[in-house]
Amino acid sequence: MKKRILTILLIIVILPAASIPVVADEEETHHGKLGLGFDMNLYPGEEELEIFAGLHARLRFNETVGVEAEIHLRSISSGDGDLVDITSQPLSFSLMYFLLPKSILAFYLFGGITFSKPTVQYPDSTTEEIGEWERGLHGGIGIETPLSSSLVLHGEIRYNNLSFTLSGFEFDYSGLTYSGGLSFYF
């Protein structure tokens, strides 16, 4: 509950500043450009905070609509008694809608589909891979601010819905993820 209240207050405080234009020239916006970048993600799991990296590519079709492909490099430990290590690189595809594209703080909404094919390493060193790609949905809100004409800082709150079962163990990647990163547009 405290996280929700803090998030709402943060948006209310930042929203008035978002109406100030940061670019006057149409050529300096990021539409029609490809952005490549990285991000760091925080996933507050049930037992401990998980931190993992990600890489992304973004393409802005126009001022308000874009797409993103992102891969996360995740490794978690779980299981009953003995630890089971799971390595997964979820691949997400998102449609992005920018609410205030020419302001200092450009808010955006996004949503899409996530694919994952986890590999499990058991304590006896045997490895198991899921035979099929698991699918889930994700969505959230983000904010970005340009640091220069080609470098952009962004932050996101994302909800992921992805779970699967391996050898009787239920693994759940569902929940909120907080991330921040940089994109270089060219």
Buried (B, 14 or more C-beta within 10 A) or exposed (E): EEEEEEBEEEBEEEEEEBEEEBBEEEEEBBBEBEBEBEBEBEBEEEEEEBEBBBBBBBBBEEBBBBBBBBBBEBBBEBBEEEEBBBBBBBBBEBBBEBEBBBBBBBBBBBBBBBBBBBBBBBEEEEEBEBEEEBEBBBBBBBBBBBEEEBEBBBBBBBBBBBEBEBEEBEBBBEBBBBBBBBBBBE
